[in-house]
Amino acid sequence: MTDFENSDEEDPIEKPKPSPKAKRKPRKSRKKNTTSSEADGRYKIIRKALEEHLIEHARQTDKKRKSLDEITSTIEEFLDSFIILGYDYNGESVTLISANTQQQADSLSTLIQKFVVSSQGPAGPPYYD
């Protein structure tokens, strides 16, 4: 038999000491003691404000859509397909594209590309007389 098997004593295994934990300051509760009626009142005020804002936004969007529909129907009396780009009085962009077929959409795309290229001026060096 080996000495290891005959050993009556066990070697004590040293356990590592736990690392010291940083002490945290207790958090202060930010909640104030409010009654349920105060919370309900605040909730109702916020809800009412959001409802009014959403209603106003829906009215403006509907008004804008109706205006664009009127413009489209007027222009369609004179043009088969068209693109309108611009800004409204609030500085928001307005884009209106009317093309009933894929061929009309492709033609409008080609036309706008020609417009952009031609608005850049001549491609070569400046010409002097």
C-alpha positions in Angstrom: 0.0 0.0 0.0 1.1 3.5 -0.7 1.4 6.2 1.8 -1.4 8.0 0.1 -3.8 5.2 0.8 -2.7 4.8 4.4 -3.0 8.5 5.1 -5.5 9.0 7.9 -5.1 12.7 7.8 -6.6 14.7 5.0 -4.8 17.8 3.8 -6.9 20.8 4.6 -7.7 22.6 1.3 -7.7 26.3 1.7 -10.6 28.0 0.2 -10.0 31.4 -1.3 -11.4 34.2 0.7 -14.3 36.0 -0.9 -13.5 39.3 -2.4 -14.8 42.3 -0.5 -17.9 43.7 -2.1 -18.3 47.4 -2.6 -20.9 48.8 -0.3 -23.7 50.5 -2.1 -25.6 53.4 -0.8 -29.2 52.6 -0.4 -31.3 54.1 -3.2 -33.7 56.7 -2.3 -37.1 56.1 -3.6 -38.1 58.7 -6.2 -41.7 57.9 -5.9 -43.7 60.2 -3.8 -46.6 59.0 -1.8 -49.5 59.9 -4.0 -53.0 58.9 -3.6 -54.7 57.0 -6.3 -57.0 60.0 -7.0 -54.0 62.2 -7.8 -52.5 59.6 -10.1 -55.9 59.1 -11.8 -56.2 62.9 -12.3 -52.7 63.1 -13.9 -53.5 60.1 -16.1 -56.7 61.7 -17.3 -54.9 65.0 -18.1 -52.2 63.3 -20.1 -54.7 61.1 -21.9 -56.9 64.1 -22.8 -53.8 66.0 -24.2 -52.7 63.0 -26.3 -56.2 62.6 -27.7 -56.4 66.2 -28.7 -53.0 66.0 -30.3 -53.9 62.9 -32.3 -57.3 64.4 -33.4 -55.5 67.6 -34.6 -52.9 65.5 -36.4 -55.6 63.4 -38.1 -57.4 66.6 -39.2 -54.3 68.1 -40.8 -53.4 64.8 -42.5 -56.9 64.5 -43.9 -56.9 68.1 -45.1 -53.5 67.6 -46.8 -54.8 64.4 -48.5 -57.9 66.1 -49.7 -55.9 69.0 -51.1 -53.6 66.7 -53.0 -56.5 64.7 -54.4 -58.0 68.0 -55.7 -54.7 69.0 -57.3 -54.3 65.6 -58.8 -57.8 65.6 -60.4 -57.2 69.1 -61.8 -53.9 68.3 -63.4 -55.1 64.9 -64.7 -57.5 66.9 -66.9 -54.4 68.2 -68.8 -51.6 65.6 -68.3 -51.6 61.9 -68.6 -48.7 61.3 -66.1 -46.8 63.8 -63.9 -44.6 64.4 -60.9 -44.9 67.3 -58.5 -42.2 68.1 -56.0 -42.3 71.0 -53.6 -42.6 72.2 -50.1 -45.7 73.4 -48.2 -45.8 76.5 -46.0 -44.7 74.5 -43.0 -41.5 73.4 -44.8 -42.6 69.8 -45.2 -41.8 68.2 -48.5 -44.7 67.3 -50.9 -44.2 64.6 -53.5 -47.0 63.7 -55.9 -46.6 61.1 -58.6 -49.3 60.1 -61.0 -48.6 57.2 -63.3 -51.2 54.6 -64.2 -49.0 52.1 -65.9 -45.4 50.9 -65.6 -44.6 52.5 -69.0 -45.7 55.9 -67.7 -43.7 55.5 -64.5 -40.6 54.6 -66.6 -41.1 57.6 -68.8 -41.4 59.9 -65.8 -38.2 58.4 -64.4 -36.4 59.1 -67.6 -37.8 62.6 -67.9 -36.7 63.5 -64.4 -33.2 62.1 -65.0 -32.9 64.3 -68.2 -34.1 67.3 -66.2 -31.5 66.8 -63.4 -28.7 66.3 -66.0 -29.7 69.3 -68.1 -30.0 71.5 -65.0 -26.4 70.8 -64.1 -25.1 72.7 -67.2 -22.7 71.6 -69.9 -20.5 68.6 -69.0 -17.3 69.8 -70.7 -14.9 72.7 -70.0 -16.4 76.1 -70.1 -16.9 77.5 -73.6 -15.6 81.0 -74.4 -16.5 83.1 -77.4 
